[in-house]
Amino acid sequence: MSRPKTPLVPSKREALTNFKLECAKEIGAMQYVKENNDHYKGDVSSYVNGKQGGPIGGQMVKRMIEMAEKQL
């Protein structure tokens, strides 16, 4: 089953985008963020896309876990 491409709370899309940009900047991967560049990536393999974008998602998860732990 595929995951939906929209956030559960659509009004928070901009906040998620800003969070992604912040995480990408933190790890020095701004060139791989879709919102930061406008070139076509349809010809790039899924392996390469995952290798470039995966660390950004990983950083986002780490930060979200840290935030959740602070709330406990």
N, CA, C, O and CB atoms as a CASP TS submission, in Angstrom:
PFRMAT TS
TARGET T0000
AUTHOR 0000-0000-0000
METHOD Language model
MODEL 1
PARENT N/A
ATOM      1  N   MET     1       0.842  -1.177   0.000  1.00  0.00           N
ATOM      2  CA  MET     1       0.000   0.000   0.000  1.00  0.00           C
ATOM      3  C   MET     1       0.885   1.237   0.000  1.00  0.00           C
ATOM      4  O   MET     1       1.800   1.349   0.816  1.00  0.00           O
ATOM      5  CB  MET     1      -0.957   0.000   1.214  1.00  0.00           C
ATOM      6  N   SER     2       0.622   2.150  -0.897  1.00  0.00           N
ATOM      7  CA  SER     2       1.456   3.346  -0.972  1.00  0.00           C
ATOM      8  C   SER     2       1.017   4.367   0.065  1.00  0.00           C
ATOM      9  O   SER     2      -0.133   4.386   0.503  1.00  0.00           O
ATOM     10  CB  SER     2       1.398   3.959  -2.377  1.00  0.00           C
ATOM     11  N   ARG     3       1.954   5.203   0.440  1.00  0.00           N
ATOM     12  CA  ARG     3       1.670   6.253   1.409  1.00  0.00           C
ATOM     13  C   ARG     3       1.115   7.476   0.692  1.00  0.00           C
ATOM     14  O   ARG     3       1.482   7.743  -0.453  1.00  0.00           O
ATOM     15  CB  ARG     3       2.938   6.621   2.211  1.00  0.00           C
ATOM     16  N   PRO     4       0.242   8.216   1.348  1.00  0.00           N
ATOM     17  CA  PRO     4      -0.257   9.441   0.709  1.00  0.00           C
ATOM     18  C   PRO     4       0.858  10.478   0.596  1.00  0.00           C
ATOM     19  O   PRO     4       1.732  10.559   1.459  1.00  0.00           O
ATOM     20  CB  PRO     4      -1.450  10.025   1.505  1.00  0.00           C
ATOM     21  N   LYS     5       0.819  11.255  -0.458  1.00  0.00           N
ATOM     22  CA  LYS     5       1.857  12.259  -0.690  1.00  0.00           C
ATOM     23  C   LYS     5       1.531  13.592  -0.014  1.00  0.00           C
ATOM     24  O   LYS     5       2.327  14.529  -0.062  1.00  0.00           O
ATOM     25  CB  LYS     5       2.047  12.473  -2.184  1.00  0.00           C
ATOM     26  N   THR     6       0.365  13.669   0.608  1.00  0.00           N
ATOM     27  CA  THR     6      -0.009  14.900   1.299  1.00  0.00           C
ATOM     28  C   THR     6       0.084  14.670   2.803  1.00  0.00           C
ATOM     29  O   THR     6      -0.161  13.557   3.269  1.00  0.00           O
ATOM     30  CB  THR     6      -1.443  15.358   0.895  1.00  0.00           C
ATOM     31  N   PRO     7       0.428  15.687   3.560  1.00  0.00           N
ATOM     32  CA  PRO     7       0.474  15.541   5.015  1.00  0.00           C
ATOM     33  C   PRO     7      -0.918  15.274   5.577  1.00  0.00           C
ATOM     34  O   PRO     7      -1.918  15.642   4.961  1.00  0.00           O
ATOM     35  CB  PRO     7       1.075  16.798   5.665  1.00  0.00           C
ATOM     36  N   LEU     8      -0.986  14.643   6.732  1.00  0.00           N
ATOM     37  CA  LEU     8      -2.276  14.382   7.359  1.00  0.00           C
ATOM     38  C   LEU     8      -3.019  15.677   7.647  1.00  0.00           C
ATOM     39  O   LEU     8      -4.248  15.717   7.596  1.00  0.00           O
ATOM     40  CB  LEU     8      -2.090  13.588   8.646  1.00  0.00           C
ATOM     41  N   VAL     9      -2.282  16.728   7.948  1.00  0.00           N
ATOM     42  CA  VAL     9      -2.878  18.051   8.169  1.00  0.00           C
ATOM     43  C   VAL     9      -2.364  18.964   7.051  1.00  0.00           C
ATOM     44  O   VAL     9      -1.282  19.539   7.168  1.00  0.00           O
ATOM     45  CB  VAL     9      -2.516  18.632   9.612  1.00  0.00           C
ATOM     46  N   PRO    10      -3.139  19.098   5.964  1.00  0.00           N
ATOM     47  CA  PRO    10      -2.657  19.868   4.806  1.00  0.00           C
ATOM     48  C   PRO    10      -2.208  21.289   5.124  1.00  0.00           C
ATOM     49  O   PRO    10      -1.333  21.819   4.439  1.00  0.00           O
ATOM     50  CB  PRO    10      -3.728  19.931   3.779  1.00  0.00           C
ATOM     51  N   SER    11      -2.775  21.906   6.127  1.00  0.00           N
ATOM     52  CA  SER    11      -2.382  23.277   6.454  1.00  0.00           C
ATOM     53  C   SER    11      -0.957  23.351   7.005  1.00  0.00           C
ATOM     54  O   SER    11      -0.400  24.443   7.118  1.00  0.00           O
ATOM     55  CB  SER    11      -3.355  23.869   7.464  1.00  0.00           C
ATOM     56  N   LYS    12      -0.369  22.222   7.343  1.00  0.00           N
ATOM     57  CA  LYS    12       0.993  22.186   7.892  1.00  0.00           C
ATOM     58  C   LYS    12       2.051  21.889   6.840  1.00  0.00           C
ATOM     59  O   LYS    12       3.219  21.693   7.175  1.00  0.00           O
ATOM     60  CB  LYS    12       1.078  21.153   8.985  1.00  0.00           C
ATOM     61  N   ARG    13       1.655  21.854   5.572  1.00  0.00           N
ATOM     62  CA  ARG    13       2.599  21.539   4.486  1.00  0.00           C
ATOM     63  C   ARG    13       3.787  22.505   4.478  1.00  0.00           C
ATOM     64  O   ARG    13       4.930  22.075   4.324  1.00  0.00           O
ATOM     65  CB  ARG    13       1.879  21.586   3.124  1.00  0.00           C
ATOM     66  N   GLU    14       3.531  23.789   4.640  1.00  0.00           N
ATOM     67  CA  GLU    14       4.612  24.779   4.618  1.00  0.00           C
ATOM     68  C   GLU    14       5.575  24.562   5.791  1.00  0.00           C
ATOM     69  O   GLU    14       6.788  24.697   5.630  1.00  0.00           O
ATOM     70  CB  GLU    14       4.032  26.210   4.663  1.00  0.00           C
ATOM     71  N   ALA    15       5.044  24.230   6.954  1.00  0.00           N
ATOM     72  CA  ALA    15       5.891  23.974   8.118  1.00  0.00           C
ATOM     73  C   ALA    15       6.771  22.756   7.879  1.00  0.00           C
ATOM     74  O   ALA    15       7.943  22.757   8.257  1.00  0.00           O
ATOM     75  CB  ALA    15       5.033  23.772   9.378  1.00  0.00           C
ATOM     76  N   LEU    16       6.220  21.711   7.253  1.00  0.00           N
ATOM     77  CA  LEU    16       7.013  20.520   6.949  1.00  0.00           C
ATOM     78  C   LEU    16       8.101  20.831   5.921  1.00  0.00           C
ATOM     79  O   LEU    16       9.223  20.338   6.029  1.00  0.00           O
ATOM     80  CB  LEU    16       6.106  19.392   6.432  1.00  0.00           C
ATOM     81  N   THR    17       7.767  21.642   4.937  1.00  0.00           N
ATOM     82  CA  THR    17       8.756  22.035   3.932  1.00  0.00           C
ATOM     83  C   THR    17       9.894  22.814   4.583  1.00  0.00           C
ATOM     84  O   THR    17      11.065  22.568   4.296  1.00  0.00           O
ATOM     85  CB  THR    17       8.098  22.879   2.821  1.00  0.00           C
ATOM     86  N   ASN    18       9.550  23.749   5.456  1.00  0.00           N
ATOM     87  CA  ASN    18      10.585  24.518   6.157  1.00  0.00           C
ATOM     88  C   ASN    18      11.440  23.623   7.034  1.00  0.00           C
ATOM     89  O   ASN    18      12.653  23.814   7.130  1.00  0.00           O
ATOM     90  CB  ASN    18       9.952  25.620   7.004  1.00  0.00           C
ATOM     91  N   PHE    19      10.810  22.645   7.676  1.00  0.00           N
ATOM     92  CA  PHE    19      11.538  21.695   8.515  1.00  0.00           C
ATOM     93  C   PHE    19      12.510  20.868   7.669  1.00  0.00           C
ATOM     94  O   PHE    19      13.648  20.626   8.069  1.00  0.00           O
ATOM     95  CB  PHE    19      10.554  20.769   9.264  1.00  0.00           C
ATOM     96  N   LYS    20      12.039  20.438   6.490  1.00  0.00           N
ATOM     97  CA  LYS    20      12.901  19.668   5.588  1.00  0.00           C
ATOM     98  C   LYS    20      14.091  20.508   5.132  1.00  0.00           C
ATOM     99  O   LYS    20      15.221  20.020   5.104  1.00  0.00           O
ATOM    100  CB  LYS    20      12.101  19.173   4.366  1.00  0.00           C
ATOM    101  N   LEU    21      13.845  21.755   4.778  1.00  0.00           N
ATOM    102  CA  LEU    21      14.931  22.631   4.348  1.00  0.00           C
ATOM    103  C   LEU    21      15.933  22.857   5.478  1.00  0.00           C
ATOM    104  O   LEU    21      17.142  22.881   5.247  1.00  0.00           O
ATOM    105  CB  LEU    21      14.373  23.971   3.862  1.00  0.00           C
ATOM    106  N   GLU    22      15.428  23.022   6.689  1.00  0.00           N
ATOM    107  CA  GLU    22      16.299  23.211   7.852  1.00  0.00           C
ATOM    108  C   GLU    22      17.173  21.978   8.091  1.00  0.00           C
ATOM    109  O   GLU    22      18.367  22.101   8.362  1.00  0.00           O
ATOM    110  CB  GLU    22      15.460  23.514   9.105  1.00  0.00           C
ATOM    111  N   CYS    23      16.575  20.797   7.991  1.00  0.00           N
ATOM    112  CA  CYS    23      17.335  19.556   8.192  1.00  0.00           C
ATOM    113  C   CYS    23      18.366  19.354   7.086  1.00  0.00           C
ATOM    114  O   CYS    23      19.487  18.920   7.350  1.00  0.00           O
ATOM    115  CB  CYS    23      16.385  18.350   8.248  1.00  0.00           C
ATOM    116  N   ALA    24      17.985  19.671   5.842  1.00  0.00           N
ATOM    117  CA  ALA    24      18.920  19.534   4.726  1.00  0.00           C
ATOM    118  C   ALA    24      20.101  20.483   4.888  1.00  0.00           C
ATOM    119  O   ALA    24      21.243  20.119   4.611  1.00  0.00           O
ATOM    120  CB  ALA    24      18.208  19.800   3.393  1.00  0.00           C
ATOM    121  N   LYS    25      19.820  21.690   5.335  1.00  0.00           N
ATOM    122  CA  LYS    25      20.893  22.667   5.545  1.00  0.00           C
ATOM    123  C   LYS    25      21.826  22.197   6.650  1.00  0.00           C
ATOM    124  O   LYS    25      23.042  22.367   6.563  1.00  0.00           O
ATOM    125  CB  LYS    25      20.311  24.054   5.892  1.00  0.00           C
ATOM    126  N   GLU    26      21.245  21.601   7.697  1.00  0.00           N
ATOM    127  CA  GLU    26      22.023  21.110   8.830  1.00  0.00           C
ATOM    128  C   GLU    26      23.052  20.058   8.420  1.00  0.00           C
ATOM    129  O   GLU    26      24.155  20.020   8.965  1.00  0.00           O
ATOM    130  CB  GLU    26      21.097  20.533   9.878  1.00  0.00           C
ATOM    131  N   ILE    27      22.690  19.205   7.458  1.00  0.00           N
ATOM    132  CA  ILE    27      23.620  18.144   7.031  1.00  0.00           C
ATOM    133  C   ILE    27      24.331  18.479   5.723  1.00  0.00           C
ATOM    134  O   ILE    27      25.078  17.656   5.194  1.00  0.00           O
ATOM    135  CB  ILE    27      22.871  16.828   6.874  1.00  0.00           C
ATOM    136  N   GLY    28      24.102  19.685   5.200  1.00  0.00           N
ATOM    137  CA  GLY    28      24.798  20.116   3.991  1.00  0.00           C
ATOM    138  C   GLY    28      24.300  19.458   2.721  1.00  0.00           C
ATOM    139  O   GLY    28      25.094  19.163   1.827  1.00  0.00           O
ATOM    140  N   ALA    29      22.993  19.220   2.622  1.00  0.00           N
ATOM    141  CA  ALA    29      22.436  18.555   1.441  1.00  0.00           C
ATOM    142  C   ALA    29      21.363  19.410   0.765  1.00  0.00           C
ATOM    143  O   ALA    29      20.394  18.878   0.223  1.00  0.00           O
ATOM    144  CB  ALA    29      21.849  17.197   1.828  1.00  0.00           C
ATOM    145  N   MET    30      21.533  20.714   0.796  1.00  0.00           N
ATOM    146  CA  MET    30      20.533  21.613   0.220  1.00  0.00           C
ATOM    147  C   MET    30      20.348  21.409  -1.288  1.00  0.00           C
ATOM    148  O   MET    30      19.264  21.661  -1.813  1.00  0.00           O
ATOM    149  CB  MET    30      20.924  23.051   0.492  1.00  0.00           C
ATOM    150  N   GLN    31      21.378  20.964  -1.978  1.00  0.00           N
ATOM    151  CA  GLN    31      21.276  20.796  -3.428  1.00  0.00           C
ATOM    152  C   GLN    31      20.336  19.664  -3.816  1.00  0.00           C
ATOM    153  O   GLN    31      19.929  19.581  -4.975  1.00  0.00           O
ATOM    154  CB  GLN    31      22.646  20.542  -4.016  1.00  0.00           C
ATOM    155  N   TYR    32      19.980  18.790  -2.876  1.00  0.00           N
ATOM    156  CA  TYR    32      19.112  17.655  -3.183  1.00  0.00           C
ATOM    157  C   TYR    32      17.657  17.899  -2.819  1.00  0.00           C
ATOM    158  O   TYR    32      16.817  17.035  -3.072  1.00  0.00           O
ATOM    159  CB  TYR    32      19.604  16.434  -2.469  1.00  0.00           C
ATOM    160  N   VAL    33      17.331  19.039  -2.237  1.00  0.00           N
ATOM    161  CA  VAL    33      15.958  19.332  -1.842  1.00  0.00           C
ATOM    162  C   VAL    33      15.180  19.815  -3.058  1.00  0.00           C
ATOM    163  O   VAL    33      15.594  20.745  -3.751  1.00  0.00           O
ATOM    164  CB  VAL    33      15.917  20.390  -0.706  1.00  0.00           C
ATOM    165  N   LYS    34      14.046  19.166  -3.305  1.00  0.00           N
ATOM    166  CA  LYS    34      13.221  19.481  -4.468  1.00  0.00           C
ATOM    167  C   LYS    34      12.827  20.956  -4.516  1.00  0.00           C
ATOM    168  O   LYS    34      12.852  21.565  -5.585  1.00  0.00           O
ATOM    169  CB  LYS    34      11.974  18.618  -4.467  1.00  0.00           C
ATOM    170  N   GLU    35      12.467  21.531  -3.384  1.00  0.00           N
ATOM    171  CA  GLU    35      12.036  22.918  -3.349  1.00  0.00           C
ATOM    172  C   GLU    35      13.177  23.901  -3.591  1.00  0.00           C
ATOM    173  O   GLU    35      12.935  25.080  -3.847  1.00  0.00           O
ATOM    174  CB  GLU    35      11.391  23.213  -2.029  1.00  0.00           C
ATOM    175  N   ASN    36      14.399  23.429  -3.515  1.00  0.00           N
ATOM    176  CA  ASN    36      15.561  24.300  -3.655  1.00  0.00           C
ATOM    177  C   ASN    36      16.121  24.306  -5.075  1.00  0.00           C
ATOM    178  O   ASN    36      16.937  25.164  -5.412  1.00  0.00           O
ATOM    179  CB  ASN    36      16.640  23.874  -2.687  1.00  0.00           C
ATOM    180  N   ASN    37      15.699  23.376  -5.898  1.00  0.00           N
ATOM    181  CA  ASN    37      16.183  23.352  -7.280  1.00  0.00           C
ATOM    182  C   ASN    37      15.025  23.019  -8.209  1.00  0.00           C
ATOM    183  O   ASN    37      13.999  22.501  -7.767  1.00  0.00           O
ATOM    184  CB  ASN    37      17.339  22.325  -7.453  1.00  0.00           C
ATOM    185  N   ASP    38      15.182  23.306  -9.453  1.00  0.00           N
ATOM    186  CA  ASP    38      14.074  23.107 -10.382  1.00  0.00           C
ATOM    187  C   ASP    38      14.435  22.190 -11.548  1.00  0.00           C
ATOM    188  O   ASP    38      13.731  22.182 -12.558  1.00  0.00           O
ATOM    189  CB  ASP    38      13.611  24.436 -10.914  1.00  0.00           C
ATOM    190  N   HIS    39      15.499  21.429 -11.433  1.00  0.00           N
ATOM    191  CA  HIS    39      15.848  20.566 -12.556  1.00  0.00           C
ATOM    192  C   HIS    39      15.080  19.249 -12.489  1.00  0.00           C
ATOM    193  O   HIS    39      14.699  18.785 -11.414  1.00  0.00           O
ATOM    194  CB  HIS    39      17.357  20.299 -12.577  1.00  0.00           C
ATOM    195  N   TYR    40      14.868  18.672 -13.639  1.00  0.00           N
ATOM    196  CA  TYR    40      14.132  17.424 -13.796  1.00  0.00           C
ATOM    197  C   TYR    40      14.961  16.267 -13.270  1.00  0.00           C
ATOM    198  O   TYR    40      16.136  16.141 -13.614  1.00  0.00           O
ATOM    199  CB  TYR    40      13.754  17.190 -15.269  1.00  0.00           C
ATOM    200  N   LYS    41      14.361  15.416 -12.433  1.00  0.00           N
ATOM    201  CA  LYS    41      15.094  14.286 -11.877  1.00  0.00           C
ATOM    202  C   LYS    41      14.482  12.948 -12.280  1.00  0.00           C
ATOM    203  O   LYS    41      14.800  11.916 -11.690  1.00  0.00           O
ATOM    204  CB  LYS    41      15.142  14.394 -10.370  1.00  0.00           C
ATOM    205  N   GLY    42      13.601  12.963 -13.289  1.00  0.00           N
ATOM    206  CA  GLY    42      12.959  11.734 -13.733  1.00  0.00           C
ATOM    207  C   GLY    42      13.911  10.743 -14.374  1.00  0.00           C
ATOM    208  O   GLY    42      13.612   9.551 -14.445  1.00  0.00           O
ATOM    209  N   ASP    43      15.048  11.220 -14.840  1.00  0.00           N
ATOM    210  CA  ASP    43      16.019  10.333 -15.476  1.00  0.00           C
ATOM    211  C   ASP    43      17.039   9.773 -14.482  1.00  0.00           C
ATOM    212  O   ASP    43      17.928   9.012 -14.862  1.00  0.00           O
ATOM    213  CB  ASP    43      16.740  11.074 -16.585  1.00  0.00           C
ATOM    214  N   VAL    44      16.905  10.150 -13.214  1.00  0.00           N
ATOM    215  CA  VAL    44      17.821   9.665 -12.180  1.00  0.00           C
ATOM    216  C   VAL    44      17.223   8.406 -11.559  1.00  0.00           C
ATOM    217  O   VAL    44      16.022   8.351 -11.293  1.00  0.00           O
ATOM    218  CB  VAL    44      18.082  10.762 -11.086  1.00  0.00           C
ATOM    219  N   SER    45      18.055   7.403 -11.332  1.00  0.00           N
ATOM    220  CA  SER    45      17.548   6.143 -10.790  1.00  0.00           C
ATOM    221  C   SER    45      17.045   6.311  -9.360  1.00  0.00           C
ATOM    222  O   SER    45      17.432   7.243  -8.655  1.00  0.00           O
ATOM    223  CB  SER    45      18.635   5.074 -10.837  1.00  0.00           C
ATOM    224  N   SER    46      16.177   5.393  -8.947  1.00  0.00           N
ATOM    225  CA  SER    46      15.646   5.456  -7.585  1.00  0.00           C
ATOM    226  C   SER    46      16.760   5.247  -6.570  1.00  0.00           C
ATOM    227  O   SER    46      16.694   5.778  -5.461  1.00  0.00           O
ATOM    228  CB  SER    46      14.538   4.406  -7.384  1.00  0.00           C
ATOM    229  N   TYR    47      17.772   4.488  -6.931  1.00  0.00           N
ATOM    230  CA  TYR    47      18.920   4.271  -6.036  1.00  0.00           C
ATOM    231  C   TYR    47      19.630   5.594  -5.747  1.00  0.00           C
ATOM    232  O   TYR    47      19.947   5.906  -4.599  1.00  0.00           O
ATOM    233  CB  TYR    47      19.916   3.255  -6.657  1.00  0.00           C
ATOM    234  N   VAL    48      19.872   6.357  -6.799  1.00  0.00           N
ATOM    235  CA  VAL    48      20.564   7.639  -6.647  1.00  0.00           C
ATOM    236  C   VAL    48      19.684   8.626  -5.884  1.00  0.00           C
ATOM    237  O   VAL    48      20.159   9.327  -4.990  1.00  0.00           O
ATOM    238  CB  VAL    48      20.950   8.220  -8.030  1.00  0.00           C
ATOM    239  N   ASN    49      18.391   8.678  -6.241  1.00  0.00           N
ATOM    240  CA  ASN    49      17.484   9.583  -5.524  1.00  0.00           C
ATOM    241  C   ASN    49      17.436   9.239  -4.047  1.00  0.00           C
ATOM    242  O   ASN    49      17.435  10.134  -3.202  1.00  0.00           O
ATOM    243  CB  ASN    49      16.071   9.522  -6.124  1.00  0.00           C
ATOM    244  N   GLY    50      17.396   7.954  -3.724  1.00  0.00           N
ATOM    245  CA  GLY    50      17.377   7.523  -2.324  1.00  0.00           C
ATOM    246  C   GLY    50      18.669   7.852  -1.608  1.00  0.00           C
ATOM    247  O   GLY    50      18.663   8.244  -0.441  1.00  0.00           O
ATOM    248  N   LYS    51      19.770   7.693  -2.308  1.00  0.00           N
ATOM    249  CA  LYS    51      21.072   7.991  -1.709  1.00  0.00           C
ATOM    250  C   LYS    51      21.221   9.489  -1.429  1.00  0.00           C
ATOM    251  O   LYS    51      21.865   9.883  -0.457  1.00  0.00           O
ATOM    252  CB  LYS    51      22.205   7.511  -2.631  1.00  0.00           C
ATOM    253  N   GLN    52      20.626  10.312  -2.278  1.00  0.00           N
ATOM    254  CA  GLN    52      20.709  11.760  -2.097  1.00  0.00           C
ATOM    255  C   GLN    52      19.692  12.260  -1.077  1.00  0.00           C
ATOM    256  O   GLN    52      20.037  13.057  -0.205  1.00  0.00           O
ATOM    257  CB  GLN    52      20.498  12.470  -3.429  1.00  0.00           C
ATOM    258  N   GLY    53      18.462  11.811  -1.171  1.00  0.00           N
ATOM    259  CA  GLY    53      17.399  12.319  -0.313  1.00  0.00           C
ATOM    260  C   GLY    53      17.231  11.572   1.002  1.00  0.00           C
ATOM    261  O   GLY    53      16.666  12.117   1.950  1.00  0.00           O
ATOM    262  N   GLY    54      17.707  10.346   1.073  1.00  0.00           N
ATOM    263  CA  GLY    54      17.542   9.543   2.280  1.00  0.00           C
ATOM    264  C   GLY    54      18.116  10.168   3.541  1.00  0.00           C
ATOM    265  O   GLY    54      17.457  10.154   4.581  1.00  0.00           O
ATOM    266  N   PRO    55      19.319  10.715   3.480  1.00  0.00           N
ATOM    267  CA  PRO    55      19.876  11.351   4.678  1.00  0.00           C
ATOM    268  C   PRO    55      19.036  12.529   5.180  1.00  0.00           C
ATOM    269  O   PRO    55      19.013  12.805   6.379  1.00  0.00           O
ATOM    270  CB  PRO    55      21.282  11.824   4.393  1.00  0.00           C
ATOM    271  N   ILE    56      18.352  13.216   4.277  1.00  0.00           N
ATOM    272  CA  ILE    56      17.498  14.335   4.703  1.00  0.00           C
ATOM    273  C   ILE    56      16.330  13.792   5.512  1.00  0.00           C
ATOM    274  O   ILE    56      16.024  14.311   6.586  1.00  0.00           O
ATOM    275  CB  ILE    56      16.982  15.150   3.475  1.00  0.00           C
ATOM    276  N   GLY    57      15.676  12.752   5.006  1.00  0.00           N
ATOM    277  CA  GLY    57      14.572  12.137   5.742  1.00  0.00           C
ATOM    278  C   GLY    57      15.036  11.554   7.058  1.00  0.00           C
ATOM    279  O   GLY    57      14.329  11.641   8.063  1.00  0.00           O
ATOM    280  N   GLY    58      16.223  10.957   7.064  1.00  0.00           N
ATOM    281  CA  GLY    58      16.773  10.405   8.299  1.00  0.00           C
ATOM    282  C   GLY    58      17.011  11.480   9.343  1.00  0.00           C
ATOM    283  O   GLY    58      16.739  11.281  10.527  1.00  0.00           O
ATOM    284  N   GLN    59      17.522  12.622   8.898  1.00  0.00           N
ATOM    285  CA  GLN    59      17.751  13.741   9.818  1.00  0.00           C
ATOM    286  C   GLN    59      16.427  14.268  10.355  1.00  0.00           C
ATOM    287  O   GLN    59      16.323  14.633  11.526  1.00  0.00           O
ATOM    288  CB  GLN    59      18.529  14.872   9.117  1.00  0.00           C
ATOM    289  N   MET    60      15.416  14.305   9.491  1.00  0.00           N
ATOM    290  CA  MET    60      14.101  14.757   9.933  1.00  0.00           C
ATOM    291  C   MET    60      13.550  13.837  11.026  1.00  0.00           C
ATOM    292  O   MET    60      13.008  14.306  12.027  1.00  0.00           O
ATOM    293  CB  MET    60      13.126  14.816   8.744  1.00  0.00           C
ATOM    294  N   VAL    61      13.694  12.530  10.826  1.00  0.00           N
ATOM    295  CA  VAL    61      13.209  11.566  11.818  1.00  0.00           C
ATOM    296  C   VAL    61      13.964  11.724  13.135  1.00  0.00           C
ATOM    297  O   VAL    61      13.351  11.709  14.203  1.00  0.00           O
ATOM    298  CB  VAL    61      13.357  10.123  11.289  1.00  0.00           C
ATOM    299  N   LYS    62      15.283  11.874  13.071  1.00  0.00           N
ATOM    300  CA  LYS    62      16.076  12.073  14.291  1.00  0.00           C
ATOM    301  C   LYS    62      15.586  13.285  15.069  1.00  0.00           C
ATOM    302  O   LYS    62      15.408  13.224  16.285  1.00  0.00           O
ATOM    303  CB  LYS    62      17.562  12.239  13.946  1.00  0.00           C
ATOM    304  N   ARG    63      15.369  14.386  14.357  1.00  0.00           N
ATOM    305  CA  ARG    63      14.924  15.624  15.014  1.00  0.00           C
ATOM    306  C   ARG    63      13.531  15.467  15.606  1.00  0.00           C
ATOM    307  O   ARG    63      13.261  15.972  16.696  1.00  0.00           O
ATOM    308  CB  ARG    63      14.936  16.793  14.022  1.00  0.00           C
ATOM    309  N   MET    64      12.629  14.760  14.887  1.00  0.00           N
ATOM    310  CA  MET    64      11.275  14.551  15.410  1.00  0.00           C
ATOM    311  C   MET    64      11.296  13.680  16.661  1.00  0.00           C
ATOM    312  O   MET    64      10.527  13.915  17.594  1.00  0.00           O
ATOM    313  CB  MET    64      10.382  13.909  14.341  1.00  0.00           C
ATOM    314  N   ILE    65      12.170  12.677  16.687  1.00  0.00           N
ATOM    315  CA  ILE    65      12.302  11.827  17.868  1.00  0.00           C
ATOM    316  C   ILE    65      12.823  12.646  19.034  1.00  0.00           C
ATOM    317  O   ILE    65      12.327  12.512  20.153  1.00  0.00           O
ATOM    318  CB  ILE    65      13.237  10.632  17.588  1.00  0.00           C
ATOM    319  N   GLU    66      13.821  13.499  18.791  1.00  0.00           N
ATOM    320  CA  GLU    66      14.345  14.370  19.853  1.00  0.00           C
ATOM    321  C   GLU    66      13.247  15.272  20.408  1.00  0.00           C
ATOM    322  O   GLU    66      13.141  15.454  21.621  1.00  0.00           O
ATOM    323  CB  GLU    66      15.513  15.226  19.325  1.00  0.00           C
ATOM    324  N   MET    67      12.432  15.836  19.519  1.00  0.00           N
ATOM    325  CA  MET    67      11.333  16.712  19.963  1.00  0.00           C
ATOM    326  C   MET    67      10.337  15.941  20.813  1.00  0.00           C
ATOM    327  O   MET    67       9.869  16.437  21.839  1.00  0.00           O
ATOM    328  CB  MET    67      10.614  17.340  18.754  1.00  0.00           C
ATOM    329  N   ALA    68      10.013  14.726  20.384  1.00  0.00           N
ATOM    330  CA  ALA    68       9.042  13.919  21.125  1.00  0.00           C
ATOM    331  C   ALA    68       9.597  13.532  22.494  1.00  0.00           C
ATOM    332  O   ALA    68       8.857  13.526  23.479  1.00  0.00           O
ATOM    333  CB  ALA    68       8.666  12.656  20.326  1.00  0.00           C
ATOM    334  N   GLU    69      10.888  13.208  22.570  1.00  0.00           N
ATOM    335  CA  GLU    69      11.494  12.828  23.840  1.00  0.00           C
ATOM    336  C   GLU    69      11.513  14.005  24.817  1.00  0.00           C
ATOM    337  O   GLU    69      11.379  13.811  26.025  1.00  0.00           O
ATOM    338  CB  GLU    69      12.916  12.307  23.613  1.00  0.00           C
ATOM    339  N   LYS    70      11.677  15.218  24.300  1.00  0.00           N
ATOM    340  CA  LYS    70      11.663  16.401  25.156  1.00  0.00           C
ATOM    341  C   LYS    70      10.284  16.644  25.759  1.00  0.00           C
ATOM    342  O   LYS    70      10.162  17.201  26.850  1.00  0.00           O
ATOM    343  CB  LYS    70      12.105  17.625  24.369  1.00  0.00           C
ATOM    344  N   GLN    71       9.246  16.220  25.036  1.00  0.00           N
ATOM    345  CA  GLN    71       7.881  16.421  25.503  1.00  0.00           C
ATOM    346  C   GLN    71       7.477  15.403  26.563  1.00  0.00           C
ATOM    347  O   GLN    71       6.499  15.617  27.280  1.00  0.00           O
ATOM    348  CB  GLN    71       6.923  16.352  24.337  1.00  0.00           C
ATOM    349  N   LEU    72       8.208  14.308  26.673  1.00  0.00           N
ATOM    350  CA  LEU    72       7.857  13.266  27.671  1.00  0.00           C
ATOM    351  C   LEU    72       8.261  13.656  29.050  1.00  0.00           C
ATOM    352  O   LEU    72       8.040  12.899  29.996  1.00  0.00           O
ATOM    353  CB  LEU    72       8.504  11.947  27.328  1.00  0.00           C
TER
END
